[in-house]
Amino acid sequence: QVQLVESGGGLVQAGGSLRLSCAASGFTFSNYAMGWFRQAPGKDREFVATIRWSGDNTYYADSVRDRFTVSRDNAERTAYLQMDNLKPEDTAVYYCAASFRFTIDAKQFDYWGQGTQVTVSS
């Protein structure tokens, strides 16, 4: 069956870095754009970043542009989110998701992971 499994979350001080991974199985990973979303306590889920199936196009939310980098390894069926210069407001559960379209619309994503917690202390 389809699985997306995130890892790499944790507790980090402001200004630090984390690298999230999203391991995919059960579908043709290289045919899908991969997105990252996050949800903070009491807030709606929000788009963070996405990468086209080929890896040659990416898009970021304004709040993370120039700090986060999304990438993928189709041979390893894994997507990554490198997060640098983390801020307390980045604290959230981070989810990876797969979409047949290159989009930032969460409703267009077909498969979702369970999420990984990222906590940034000030």
Jmol script that loads the backbone (N, CA, C; Angstrom):
load data "model"
ATOM      1  N   GLN A   1       0.832  -1.177   0.000  1.00  0.00           N
ATOM      2  CA  GLN A   1       0.000   0.000   0.000  1.00  0.00           C
ATOM      3  C   GLN A   1       0.883   1.249   0.000  1.00  0.00           C
ATOM      4  N   VAL A   2       0.256   2.377  -0.284  1.00  0.00           N
ATOM      5  CA  VAL A   2       0.981   3.639  -0.328  1.00  0.00           C
ATOM      6  C   VAL A   2       1.415   4.042   1.067  1.00  0.00           C
ATOM      7  N   GLN A   3       2.666   4.427   1.165  1.00  0.00           N
ATOM      8  CA  GLN A   3       3.189   4.935   2.427  1.00  0.00           C
ATOM      9  C   GLN A   3       4.112   6.105   2.180  1.00  0.00           C
ATOM     10  N   LEU A   4       3.975   7.123   3.008  1.00  0.00           N
ATOM     11  CA  LEU A   4       4.921   8.224   3.087  1.00  0.00           C
ATOM     12  C   LEU A   4       5.316   8.327   4.557  1.00  0.00           C
ATOM     13  N   VAL A   5       6.600   8.205   4.815  1.00  0.00           N
ATOM     14  CA  VAL A   5       7.070   8.201   6.193  1.00  0.00           C
ATOM     15  C   VAL A   5       8.096   9.309   6.380  1.00  0.00           C
ATOM     16  N   GLU A   6       7.732  10.282   7.202  1.00  0.00           N
ATOM     17  CA  GLU A   6       8.645  11.391   7.493  1.00  0.00           C
ATOM     18  C   GLU A   6       9.554  11.035   8.656  1.00  0.00           C
ATOM     19  N   SER A   7      10.739  11.608   8.629  1.00  0.00           N
ATOM     20  CA  SER A   7      11.674  11.462   9.732  1.00  0.00           C
ATOM     21  C   SER A   7      12.562  12.690   9.776  1.00  0.00           C
ATOM     22  N   GLY A   8      13.288  12.839  10.891  1.00  0.00           N
ATOM     23  CA  GLY A   8      14.240  13.930  10.991  1.00  0.00           C
ATOM     24  C   GLY A   8      13.802  15.094  11.846  1.00  0.00           C
ATOM     25  N   GLY A   9      12.573  15.049  12.333  1.00  0.00           N
ATOM     26  CA  GLY A   9      12.114  16.121  13.192  1.00  0.00           C
ATOM     27  C   GLY A   9      12.796  16.076  14.552  1.00  0.00           C
ATOM     28  N   GLY A  10      12.569  17.111  15.346  1.00  0.00           N
ATOM     29  CA  GLY A  10      13.149  17.146  16.677  1.00  0.00           C
ATOM     30  C   GLY A  10      13.123  18.530  17.263  1.00  0.00           C
ATOM     31  N   LEU A  11      13.900  18.698  18.316  1.00  0.00           N
ATOM     32  CA  LEU A  11      14.004  19.971  19.023  1.00  0.00           C
ATOM     33  C   LEU A  11      15.325  20.633  18.653  1.00  0.00           C
ATOM     34  N   VAL A  12      15.252  21.890  18.271  1.00  0.00           N
ATOM     35  CA  VAL A  12      16.460  22.617  17.877  1.00  0.00           C
ATOM     36  C   VAL A  12      16.343  24.055  18.360  1.00  0.00           C
ATOM     37  N   GLN A  13      17.462  24.693  18.623  1.00  0.00           N
ATOM     38  CA  GLN A  13      17.456  26.090  19.017  1.00  0.00           C
ATOM     39  C   GLN A  13      17.284  26.992  17.800  1.00  0.00           C
ATOM     40  N   ALA A  14      16.761  28.161  18.042  1.00  0.00           N
ATOM     41  CA  ALA A  14      16.620  29.140  16.974  1.00  0.00           C
ATOM     42  C   ALA A  14      17.968  29.375  16.308  1.00  0.00           C
ATOM     43  N   GLY A  15      17.938  29.434  14.988  1.00  0.00           N
ATOM     44  CA  GLY A  15      19.146  29.586  14.209  1.00  0.00           C
ATOM     45  C   GLY A  15      19.756  28.264  13.764  1.00  0.00           C
ATOM     46  N   GLY A  16      19.259  27.178  14.311  1.00  0.00           N
ATOM     47  CA  GLY A  16      19.776  25.867  13.963  1.00  0.00           C
ATOM     48  C   GLY A  16      19.163  25.304  12.696  1.00  0.00           C
ATOM     49  N   SER A  17      19.529  24.060  12.409  1.00  0.00           N
ATOM     50  CA  SER A  17      19.093  23.407  11.176  1.00  0.00           C
ATOM     51  C   SER A  17      18.566  22.009  11.462  1.00  0.00           C
ATOM     52  N   LEU A  18      17.667  21.571  10.604  1.00  0.00           N
ATOM     53  CA  LEU A  18      17.186  20.193  10.594  1.00  0.00           C
ATOM     54  C   LEU A  18      16.982  19.774   9.146  1.00  0.00           C
ATOM     55  N   ARG A  19      17.089  18.485   8.906  1.00  0.00           N
ATOM     56  CA  ARG A  19      16.797  17.955   7.581  1.00  0.00           C
ATOM     57  C   ARG A  19      15.735  16.884   7.719  1.00  0.00           C
ATOM     58  N   LEU A  20      14.589  17.135   7.131  1.00  0.00           N
ATOM     59  CA  LEU A  20      13.503  16.171   7.125  1.00  0.00           C
ATOM     60  C   LEU A  20      13.610  15.270   5.908  1.00  0.00           C
ATOM     61  N   SER A  21      13.259  14.018   6.090  1.00  0.00           N
ATOM     62  CA  SER A  21      13.203  13.061   4.988  1.00  0.00           C
ATOM     63  C   SER A  21      11.789  12.513   4.873  1.00  0.00           C
ATOM     64  N   CYS A  22      11.435  12.125   3.669  1.00  0.00           N
ATOM     65  CA  CYS A  22      10.123  11.531   3.412  1.00  0.00           C
ATOM     66  C   CYS A  22      10.349  10.330   2.502  1.00  0.00           C
ATOM     67  N   ALA A  23      10.233   9.147   3.056  1.00  0.00           N
ATOM     68  CA  ALA A  23      10.442   7.914   2.299  1.00  0.00           C
ATOM     69  C   ALA A  23       9.111   7.428   1.746  1.00  0.00           C
ATOM     70  N   ALA A  24       9.086   7.166   0.448  1.00  0.00           N
ATOM     71  CA  ALA A  24       7.843   6.799  -0.232  1.00  0.00           C
ATOM     72  C   ALA A  24       7.862   5.350  -0.686  1.00  0.00           C
ATOM     73  N   SER A  25       6.703   4.735  -0.673  1.00  0.00           N
ATOM     74  CA  SER A  25       6.546   3.387  -1.212  1.00  0.00           C
ATOM     75  C   SER A  25       5.103   3.188  -1.649  1.00  0.00           C
ATOM     76  N   GLY A  26       4.905   2.215  -2.531  1.00  0.00           N
ATOM     77  CA  GLY A  26       3.555   1.848  -2.941  1.00  0.00           C
ATOM     78  C   GLY A  26       2.990   2.618  -4.112  1.00  0.00           C
ATOM     79  N   PHE A  27       3.759   3.538  -4.689  1.00  0.00           N
ATOM     80  CA  PHE A  27       3.324   4.254  -5.882  1.00  0.00           C
ATOM     81  C   PHE A  27       4.567   4.660  -6.667  1.00  0.00           C
ATOM     82  N   THR A  28       4.361   5.126  -7.889  1.00  0.00           N
ATOM     83  CA  THR A  28       5.486   5.491  -8.755  1.00  0.00           C
ATOM     84  C   THR A  28       5.967   6.879  -8.365  1.00  0.00           C
ATOM     85  N   PHE A  29       6.902   6.905  -7.451  1.00  0.00           N
ATOM     86  CA  PHE A  29       7.382   8.148  -6.845  1.00  0.00           C
ATOM     87  C   PHE A  29       7.813   9.159  -7.903  1.00  0.00           C
ATOM     88  N   SER A  30       8.516   8.709  -8.923  1.00  0.00           N
ATOM     89  CA  SER A  30       9.094   9.622  -9.912  1.00  0.00           C
ATOM     90  C   SER A  30       8.040  10.288 -10.791  1.00  0.00           C
ATOM     91  N   ASN A  31       6.783   9.868 -10.684  1.00  0.00           N
ATOM     92  CA  ASN A  31       5.707  10.494 -11.437  1.00  0.00           C
ATOM     93  C   ASN A  31       5.004  11.614 -10.677  1.00  0.00           C
ATOM     94  N   TYR A  32       5.369  11.796  -9.418  1.00  0.00           N
ATOM     95  CA  TYR A  32       4.639  12.690  -8.531  1.00  0.00           C
ATOM     96  C   TYR A  32       5.490  13.863  -8.055  1.00  0.00           C
ATOM     97  N   ALA A  33       4.860  15.040  -8.009  1.00  0.00           N
ATOM     98  CA  ALA A  33       5.443  16.156  -7.288  1.00  0.00           C
ATOM     99  C   ALA A  33       5.339  15.857  -5.798  1.00  0.00           C
ATOM    100  N   MET A  34       6.308  16.352  -5.050  1.00  0.00           N
ATOM    101  CA  MET A  34       6.305  16.152  -3.605  1.00  0.00           C
ATOM    102  C   MET A  34       6.216  17.504  -2.917  1.00  0.00           C
ATOM    103  N   GLY A  35       5.331  17.565  -1.948  1.00  0.00           N
ATOM    104  CA  GLY A  35       5.146  18.803  -1.216  1.00  0.00           C
ATOM    105  C   GLY A  35       5.384  18.616   0.269  1.00  0.00           C
ATOM    106  N   TRP A  36       5.682  19.733   0.901  1.00  0.00           N
ATOM    107  CA  TRP A  36       5.796  19.774   2.362  1.00  0.00           C
ATOM    108  C   TRP A  36       4.802  20.804   2.894  1.00  0.00           C
ATOM    109  N   PHE A  37       4.108  20.415   3.937  1.00  0.00           N
ATOM    110  CA  PHE A  37       3.147  21.279   4.602  1.00  0.00           C
ATOM    111  C   PHE A  37       3.444  21.233   6.102  1.00  0.00           C
ATOM    112  N   ARG A  38       2.889  22.180   6.829  1.00  0.00           N
ATOM    113  CA  ARG A  38       3.057  22.153   8.279  1.00  0.00           C
ATOM    114  C   ARG A  38       1.794  22.659   8.950  1.00  0.00           C
ATOM    115  N   GLN A  39       1.630  22.231  10.190  1.00  0.00           N
ATOM    116  CA  GLN A  39       0.490  22.677  10.975  1.00  0.00           C
ATOM    117  C   GLN A  39       0.953  22.924  12.401  1.00  0.00           C
ATOM    118  N   ALA A  40       0.811  24.169  12.812  1.00  0.00           N
ATOM    119  CA  ALA A  40       1.136  24.562  14.178  1.00  0.00           C
ATOM    120  C   ALA A  40      -0.108  24.427  15.051  1.00  0.00           C
ATOM    121  N   PRO A  41       0.072  24.292  16.355  1.00  0.00           N
ATOM    122  CA  PRO A  41      -1.084  24.153  17.250  1.00  0.00           C
ATOM    123  C   PRO A  41      -2.061  25.318  17.100  1.00  0.00           C
ATOM    124  N   GLY A  42      -3.323  24.987  16.907  1.00  0.00           N
ATOM    125  CA  GLY A  42      -4.345  26.013  16.801  1.00  0.00           C
ATOM    126  C   GLY A  42      -4.395  26.737  15.478  1.00  0.00           C
ATOM    127  N   LYS A  43      -3.588  26.280  14.514  1.00  0.00           N
ATOM    128  CA  LYS A  43      -3.551  26.951  13.211  1.00  0.00           C
ATOM    129  C   LYS A  43      -3.904  25.977  12.110  1.00  0.00           C
ATOM    130  N   ASP A  44      -4.272  26.532  10.966  1.00  0.00           N
ATOM    131  CA  ASP A  44      -4.559  25.701   9.806  1.00  0.00           C
ATOM    132  C   ASP A  44      -3.265  25.166   9.210  1.00  0.00           C
ATOM    133  N   ARG A  45      -3.407  24.051   8.519  1.00  0.00           N
ATOM    134  CA  ARG A  45      -2.266  23.535   7.777  1.00  0.00           C
ATOM    135  C   ARG A  45      -1.868  24.532   6.694  1.00  0.00           C
ATOM    136  N   GLU A  46      -0.562  24.701   6.503  1.00  0.00           N
ATOM    137  CA  GLU A  46      -0.094  25.643   5.485  1.00  0.00           C
ATOM    138  C   GLU A  46       0.976  25.016   4.608  1.00  0.00           C
ATOM    139  N   PHE A  47       0.999  25.482   3.399  1.00  0.00           N
ATOM    140  CA  PHE A  47       1.988  25.044   2.426  1.00  0.00           C
ATOM    141  C   PHE A  47       3.369  25.555   2.808  1.00  0.00           C
ATOM    142  N   VAL A  48       4.386  24.719   2.595  1.00  0.00           N
ATOM    143  CA  VAL A  48       5.761  25.106   2.861  1.00  0.00           C
ATOM    144  C   VAL A  48       6.592  25.127   1.585  1.00  0.00           C
ATOM    145  N   ALA A  49       6.621  24.002   0.871  1.00  0.00           N
ATOM    146  CA  ALA A  49       7.468  23.895  -0.314  1.00  0.00           C
ATOM    147  C   ALA A  49       6.994  22.731  -1.171  1.00  0.00           C
ATOM    148  N   THR A  50       7.338  22.787  -2.449  1.00  0.00           N
ATOM    149  CA  THR A  50       7.032  21.676  -3.331  1.00  0.00           C
ATOM    150  C   THR A  50       8.104  21.551  -4.391  1.00  0.00           C
ATOM    151  N   ILE A  51       8.247  20.350  -4.919  1.00  0.00           N
ATOM    152  CA  ILE A  51       9.245  20.080  -5.959  1.00  0.00           C
ATOM    153  C   ILE A  51       8.593  19.210  -7.020  1.00  0.00           C
ATOM    154  N   ARG A  52       8.861  19.576  -8.264  1.00  0.00           N
ATOM    155  CA  ARG A  52       8.304  18.851  -9.400  1.00  0.00           C
ATOM    156  C   ARG A  52       8.874  17.440  -9.462  1.00  0.00           C
ATOM    157  N   TRP A  53       8.190  16.580 -10.192  1.00  0.00           N
ATOM    158  CA  TRP A  53       8.596  15.179 -10.240  1.00  0.00           C
ATOM    159  C   TRP A  53      10.047  15.022 -10.685  1.00  0.00           C
ATOM    160  N   SER A  54      10.484  15.877 -11.588  1.00  0.00           N
ATOM    161  CA  SER A  54      11.833  15.765 -12.137  1.00  0.00           C
ATOM    162  C   SER A  54      12.876  16.465 -11.277  1.00  0.00           C
ATOM    163  N   GLY A  55      12.416  17.237 -10.301  1.00  0.00           N
ATOM    164  CA  GLY A  55      13.360  17.959  -9.456  1.00  0.00           C
ATOM    165  C   GLY A  55      13.844  19.269 -10.037  1.00  0.00           C
ATOM    166  N   ASP A  56      13.355  19.641 -11.213  1.00  0.00           N
ATOM    167  CA  ASP A  56      13.884  20.827 -11.885  1.00  0.00           C
ATOM    168  C   ASP A  56      13.074  22.086 -11.626  1.00  0.00           C
ATOM    169  N   ASN A  57      12.096  21.976 -10.765  1.00  0.00           N
ATOM    170  CA  ASN A  57      11.308  23.156 -10.432  1.00  0.00           C
ATOM    171  C   ASN A  57      10.844  23.034  -8.983  1.00  0.00           C
ATOM    172  N   THR A  58      11.001  24.120  -8.253  1.00  0.00           N
ATOM    173  CA  THR A  58      10.571  24.151  -6.863  1.00  0.00           C
ATOM    174  C   THR A  58       9.801  25.430  -6.588  1.00  0.00           C
ATOM    175  N   TYR A  59       9.063  25.428  -5.514  1.00  0.00           N
ATOM    176  CA  TYR A  59       8.332  26.633  -5.108  1.00  0.00           C
ATOM    177  C   TYR A  59       8.219  26.624  -3.599  1.00  0.00           C
ATOM    178  N   TYR A  60       8.341  27.834  -3.004  1.00  0.00           N
ATOM    179  CA  TYR A  60       8.361  27.954  -1.560  1.00  0.00           C
ATOM    180  C   TYR A  60       7.354  28.989  -1.071  1.00  0.00           C
ATOM    181  N   ALA A  61       6.883  28.783   0.140  1.00  0.00           N
ATOM    182  CA  ALA A  61       6.112  29.827   0.813  1.00  0.00           C
ATOM    183  C   ALA A  61       7.054  30.984   1.123  1.00  0.00           C
ATOM    184  N   ASP A  62       6.527  32.177   1.117  1.00  0.00           N
ATOM    185  CA  ASP A  62       7.359  33.361   1.380  1.00  0.00           C
ATOM    186  C   ASP A  62       8.050  33.265   2.735  1.00  0.00           C
ATOM    187  N   SER A  63       7.376  32.648   3.699  1.00  0.00           N
ATOM    188  CA  SER A  63       7.903  32.611   5.063  1.00  0.00           C
ATOM    189  C   SER A  63       9.152  31.744   5.206  1.00  0.00           C
ATOM    190  N   VAL A  64       9.386  30.857   4.226  1.00  0.00           N
ATOM    191  CA  VAL A  64      10.534  29.957   4.338  1.00  0.00           C
ATOM    192  C   VAL A  64      11.524  30.121   3.195  1.00  0.00           C
ATOM    193  N   ARG A  65      11.153  30.891   2.188  1.00  0.00           N
ATOM    194  CA  ARG A  65      12.065  31.066   1.043  1.00  0.00           C
ATOM    195  C   ARG A  65      13.393  31.616   1.526  1.00  0.00           C
ATOM    196  N   ASP A  66      14.449  31.113   1.005  1.00  0.00           N
ATOM    197  CA  ASP A  66      15.838  31.486   1.336  1.00  0.00           C
ATOM    198  C   ASP A  66      16.322  30.859   2.632  1.00  0.00           C
ATOM    199  N   ARG A  67      15.455  30.114   3.333  1.00  0.00           N
ATOM    200  CA  ARG A  67      15.893  29.375   4.523  1.00  0.00           C
ATOM    201  C   ARG A  67      15.728  27.872   4.356  1.00  0.00           C
ATOM    202  N   PHE A  68      14.714  27.461   3.624  1.00  0.00           N
ATOM    203  CA  PHE A  68      14.426  26.041   3.418  1.00  0.00           C
ATOM    204  C   PHE A  68      14.762  25.649   1.979  1.00  0.00           C
ATOM    205  N   THR A  69      15.172  24.389   1.806  1.00  0.00           N
ATOM    206  CA  THR A  69      15.456  23.859   0.474  1.00  0.00           C
ATOM    207  C   THR A  69      14.821  22.482   0.332  1.00  0.00           C
ATOM    208  N   VAL A  70      13.993  22.338  -0.680  1.00  0.00           N
ATOM    209  CA  VAL A  70      13.367  21.049  -0.959  1.00  0.00           C
ATOM    210  C   VAL A  70      14.153  20.341  -2.067  1.00  0.00           C
ATOM    211  N   SER A  71      14.292  19.036  -1.932  1.00  0.00           N
ATOM    212  CA  SER A  71      15.012  18.249  -2.935  1.00  0.00           C
ATOM    213  C   SER A  71      14.433  16.836  -2.951  1.00  0.00           C
ATOM    214  N   ARG A  72      14.898  16.041  -3.886  1.00  0.00           N
ATOM    215  CA  ARG A  72      14.407  14.672  -3.979  1.00  0.00           C
ATOM    216  C   ARG A  72      15.455  13.786  -4.634  1.00  0.00           C
ATOM    217  N   ASP A  73      15.353  12.509  -4.351  1.00  0.00           N
ATOM    218  CA  ASP A  73      16.200  11.500  -4.963  1.00  0.00           C
ATOM    219  C   ASP A  73      15.251  10.417  -5.469  1.00  0.00           C
ATOM    220  N   ASN A  74      14.972  10.430  -6.765  1.00  0.00           N
ATOM    221  CA  ASN A  74      13.999   9.490  -7.303  1.00  0.00           C
ATOM    222  C   ASN A  74      14.490   8.044  -7.224  1.00  0.00           C
ATOM    223  N   ALA A  75      15.782   7.851  -7.315  1.00  0.00           N
ATOM    224  CA  ALA A  75      16.323   6.489  -7.203  1.00  0.00           C
ATOM    225  C   ALA A  75      16.085   5.931  -5.791  1.00  0.00           C
ATOM    226  N   GLU A  76      16.146   6.803  -4.808  1.00  0.00           N
ATOM    227  CA  GLU A  76      15.933   6.391  -3.411  1.00  0.00           C
ATOM    228  C   GLU A  76      14.482   6.557  -2.972  1.00  0.00           C
ATOM    229  N   ARG A  77      13.664   7.116  -3.845  1.00  0.00           N
ATOM    230  CA  ARG A  77      12.234   7.325  -3.541  1.00  0.00           C
ATOM    231  C   ARG A  77      12.073   8.153  -2.266  1.00  0.00           C
ATOM    232  N   THR A  78      12.857   9.189  -2.175  1.00  0.00           N
ATOM    233  CA  THR A  78      12.867   9.996  -0.959  1.00  0.00           C
ATOM    234  C   THR A  78      12.884  11.486  -1.307  1.00  0.00           C
ATOM    235  N   ALA A  79      12.087  12.245  -0.559  1.00  0.00           N
ATOM    236  CA  ALA A  79      12.113  13.697  -0.655  1.00  0.00           C
ATOM    237  C   ALA A  79      12.705  14.261   0.631  1.00  0.00           C
ATOM    238  N   TYR A  80      13.287  15.447   0.512  1.00  0.00           N
ATOM    239  CA  TYR A  80      13.957  16.059   1.646  1.00  0.00           C
ATOM    240  C   TYR A  80      13.510  17.508   1.805  1.00  0.00           C
ATOM    241  N   LEU A  81      13.601  17.962   3.040  1.00  0.00           N
ATOM    242  CA  LEU A  81      13.404  19.378   3.317  1.00  0.00           C
ATOM    243  C   LEU A  81      14.514  19.817   4.260  1.00  0.00           C
ATOM    244  N   GLN A  82      15.475  20.556   3.710  1.00  0.00           N
ATOM    245  CA  GLN A  82      16.565  21.115   4.503  1.00  0.00           C
ATOM    246  C   GLN A  82      16.098  22.438   5.072  1.00  0.00           C
ATOM    247  N   MET A  83      16.131  22.553   6.389  1.00  0.00           N
ATOM    248  CA  MET A  83      15.623  23.755   7.059  1.00  0.00           C
ATOM    249  C   MET A  83      16.775  24.406   7.816  1.00  0.00           C
ATOM    250  N   ASP A  84      17.132  25.584   7.408  1.00  0.00           N
ATOM    251  CA  ASP A  84      18.218  26.340   8.022  1.00  0.00           C
ATOM    252  C   ASP A  84      17.681  27.600   8.672  1.00  0.00           C
ATOM    253  N   ASN A  85      18.485  28.160   9.567  1.00  0.00           N
ATOM    254  CA  ASN A  85      18.099  29.397  10.252  1.00  0.00           C
ATOM    255  C   ASN A  85      16.670  29.292  10.794  1.00  0.00           C
ATOM    256  N   LEU A  86      16.422  28.226  11.521  1.00  0.00           N
ATOM    257  CA  LEU A  86      15.075  27.984  12.029  1.00  0.00           C
ATOM    258  C   LEU A  86      14.666  29.027  13.055  1.00  0.00           C
ATOM    259  N   LYS A  87      13.374  29.322  13.049  1.00  0.00           N
ATOM    260  CA  LYS A  87      12.814  30.314  13.952  1.00  0.00           C
ATOM    261  C   LYS A  87      11.726  29.656  14.817  1.00  0.00           C
ATOM    262  N   PRO A  88      11.440  30.213  15.968  1.00  0.00           N
ATOM    263  CA  PRO A  88      10.379  29.621  16.811  1.00  0.00           C
ATOM    264  C   PRO A  88       9.052  29.483  16.063  1.00  0.00           C
ATOM    265  N   GLU A  89       8.764  30.389  15.165  1.00  0.00           N
ATOM    266  CA  GLU A  89       7.505  30.316  14.418  1.00  0.00           C
ATOM    267  C   GLU A  89       7.487  29.179  13.391  1.00  0.00           C
ATOM    268  N   ASP A  90       8.603  28.504  13.224  1.00  0.00           N
ATOM    269  CA  ASP A  90       8.623  27.311  12.364  1.00  0.00           C
ATOM    270  C   ASP A  90       8.141  26.067  13.116  1.00  0.00           C
ATOM    271  N   THR A  91       7.920  26.190  14.402  1.00  0.00           N
ATOM    272  CA  THR A  91       7.456  25.061  15.189  1.00  0.00           C
ATOM    273  C   THR A  91       6.111  24.570  14.680  1.00  0.00           C
ATOM    274  N   ALA A  92       6.057  23.283  14.353  1.00  0.00           N
ATOM    275  CA  ALA A  92       4.842  22.697  13.774  1.00  0.00           C
ATOM    276  C   ALA A  92       5.072  21.210  13.546  1.00  0.00           C
ATOM    277  N   VAL A  93       4.003  20.525  13.207  1.00  0.00           N
ATOM    278  CA  VAL A  93       4.111  19.178  12.653  1.00  0.00           C
ATOM    279  C   VAL A  93       4.267  19.335  11.144  1.00  0.00           C
ATOM    280  N   TYR A  94       5.278  18.708  10.606  1.00  0.00           N
ATOM    281  CA  TYR A  94       5.577  18.811   9.185  1.00  0.00           C
ATOM    282  C   TYR A  94       5.145  17.532   8.476  1.00  0.00           C
ATOM    283  N   TYR A  95       4.443  17.706   7.377  1.00  0.00           N
ATOM    284  CA  TYR A  95       3.921  16.595   6.590  1.00  0.00           C
ATOM    285  C   TYR A  95       4.478  16.640   5.176  1.00  0.00           C
ATOM    286  N   CYS A  96       4.813  15.480   4.641  1.00  0.00           N
ATOM    287  CA  CYS A  96       5.088  15.406   3.220  1.00  0.00           C
ATOM    288  C   CYS A  96       3.861  14.816   2.513  1.00  0.00           C
ATOM    289  N   ALA A  97       3.736  15.144   1.246  1.00  0.00           N
ATOM    290  CA  ALA A  97       2.580  14.716   0.475  1.00  0.00           C
ATOM    291  C   ALA A  97       2.964  14.582  -0.990  1.00  0.00           C
ATOM    292  N   ALA A  98       2.210  13.770  -1.716  1.00  0.00           N
ATOM    293  CA  ALA A  98       2.483  13.518  -3.132  1.00  0.00           C
ATOM    294  C   ALA A  98       1.289  13.929  -3.974  1.00  0.00           C
ATOM    295  N   SER A  99       1.586  14.613  -5.084  1.00  0.00           N
ATOM    296  CA  SER A  99       0.547  15.057  -5.998  1.00  0.00           C
ATOM    297  C   SER A  99       0.967  14.783  -7.436  1.00  0.00           C
ATOM    298  N   PHE A 100       0.008  14.423  -8.249  1.00  0.00           N
ATOM    299  CA  PHE A 100       0.295  14.216  -9.662  1.00  0.00           C
ATOM    300  C   PHE A 100       0.507  15.550 -10.371  1.00  0.00           C
ATOM    301  N   ARG A 101       0.135  16.645  -9.683  1.00  0.00           N
ATOM    302  CA  ARG A 101       0.299  17.975 -10.249  1.00  0.00           C
ATOM    303  C   ARG A 101       1.332  18.757  -9.456  1.00  0.00           C
ATOM    304  N   PHE A 102       2.000  19.671 -10.121  1.00  0.00           N
ATOM    305  CA  PHE A 102       2.914  20.593  -9.457  1.00  0.00           C
ATOM    306  C   PHE A 102       2.062  21.742  -8.946  1.00  0.00           C
ATOM    307  N   THR A 103       1.741  21.724  -7.653  1.00  0.00           N
ATOM    308  CA  THR A 103       0.746  22.618  -7.094  1.00  0.00           C
ATOM    309  C   THR A 103       1.075  22.912  -5.634  1.00  0.00           C
ATOM    310  N   ILE A 104       0.473  23.989  -5.103  1.00  0.00           N
ATOM    311  CA  ILE A 104       0.598  24.280  -3.677  1.00  0.00           C
ATOM    312  C   ILE A 104      -0.738  24.043  -2.974  1.00  0.00           C
ATOM    313  N   ASP A 105      -1.732  23.603  -3.713  1.00  0.00           N
ATOM    314  CA  ASP A 105      -3.064  23.369  -3.168  1.00  0.00           C
ATOM    315  C   ASP A 105      -3.114  22.014  -2.474  1.00  0.00           C
ATOM    316  N   ALA A 106      -3.296  22.028  -1.161  1.00  0.00           N
ATOM    317  CA  ALA A 106      -3.297  20.782  -0.398  1.00  0.00           C
ATOM    318  C   ALA A 106      -4.361  19.800  -0.896  1.00  0.00           C
ATOM    319  N   LYS A 107      -5.457  20.318  -1.407  1.00  0.00           N
ATOM    320  CA  LYS A 107      -6.532  19.429  -1.877  1.00  0.00           C
ATOM    321  C   LYS A 107      -6.121  18.635  -3.105  1.00  0.00           C
ATOM    322  N   GLN A 108      -5.068  19.059  -3.770  1.00  0.00           N
ATOM    323  CA  GLN A 108      -4.594  18.366  -4.970  1.00  0.00           C
ATOM    324  C   GLN A 108      -3.605  17.254  -4.649  1.00  0.00           C
ATOM    325  N   PHE A 109      -3.265  17.096  -3.379  1.00  0.00           N
ATOM    326  CA  PHE A 109      -2.306  16.066  -3.010  1.00  0.00           C
ATOM    327  C   PHE A 109      -3.041  14.773  -2.652  1.00  0.00           C
ATOM    328  N   ASP A 110      -2.568  13.688  -3.237  1.00  0.00           N
ATOM    329  CA  ASP A 110      -3.265  12.409  -3.124  1.00  0.00           C
ATOM    330  C   ASP A 110      -2.849  11.595  -1.907  1.00  0.00           C
ATOM    331  N   TYR A 111      -1.575  11.678  -1.559  1.00  0.00           N
ATOM    332  CA  TYR A 111      -1.052  10.852  -0.480  1.00  0.00           C
ATOM    333  C   TYR A 111      -0.360  11.724   0.546  1.00  0.00           C
ATOM    334  N   TRP A 112      -0.495  11.336   1.810  1.00  0.00           N
ATOM    335  CA  TRP A 112       0.055  12.108   2.913  1.00  0.00           C
ATOM    336  C   TRP A 112       0.770  11.215   3.917  1.00  0.00           C
ATOM    337  N   GLY A 113       1.839  11.769   4.494  1.00  0.00           N
ATOM    338  CA  GLY A 113       2.487  11.090   5.589  1.00  0.00           C
ATOM    339  C   GLY A 113       1.821  11.402   6.914  1.00  0.00           C
ATOM    340  N   GLN A 114       2.338  10.811   7.962  1.00  0.00           N
ATOM    341  CA  GLN A 114       1.771  10.977   9.308  1.00  0.00           C
ATOM    342  C   GLN A 114       2.312  12.217  10.014  1.00  0.00           C
ATOM    343  N   GLY A 115       3.393  12.747   9.524  1.00  0.00           N
ATOM    344  CA  GLY A 115       3.951  13.962  10.101  1.00  0.00           C
ATOM    345  C   GLY A 115       5.086  13.711  11.073  1.00  0.00           C
ATOM    346  N   THR A 116       5.918  14.736  11.206  1.00  0.00           N
ATOM    347  CA  THR A 116       7.020  14.705  12.157  1.00  0.00           C
ATOM    348  C   THR A 116       7.078  16.060  12.863  1.00  0.00           C
ATOM    349  N   GLN A 117       7.292  16.036  14.162  1.00  0.00           N
ATOM    350  CA  GLN A 117       7.268  17.264  14.953  1.00  0.00           C
ATOM    351  C   GLN A 117       8.604  17.989  14.855  1.00  0.00           C
ATOM    352  N   VAL A 118       8.512  19.283  14.613  1.00  0.00           N
ATOM    353  CA  VAL A 118       9.674  20.176  14.653  1.00  0.00           C
ATOM    354  C   VAL A 118       9.387  21.241  15.696  1.00  0.00           C
ATOM    355  N   THR A 119      10.282  21.357  16.657  1.00  0.00           N
ATOM    356  CA  THR A 119      10.133  22.357  17.715  1.00  0.00           C
ATOM    357  C   THR A 119      11.387  23.212  17.753  1.00  0.00           C
ATOM    358  N   VAL A 120      11.189  24.522  17.645  1.00  0.00           N
ATOM    359  CA  VAL A 120      12.309  25.454  17.648  1.00  0.00           C
ATOM    360  C   VAL A 120      12.198  26.309  18.903  1.00  0.00           C
ATOM    361  N   SER A 121      13.204  26.225  19.737  1.00  0.00           N
ATOM    362  CA  SER A 121      13.198  26.994  20.980  1.00  0.00           C
ATOM    363  C   SER A 121      13.910  28.329  20.785  1.00  0.00           C
ATOM    364  N   SER A 122      13.456  29.307  21.508  1.00  0.00           N
ATOM    365  CA  SER A 122      14.049  30.651  21.376  1.00  0.00           C
ATOM    366  C   SER A 122      15.225  30.836  22.339  1.00  0.00           C
TER     367      SER A 122
END
end "model"
wireframe off; spacefill off
backbone 0.3
color backbone group
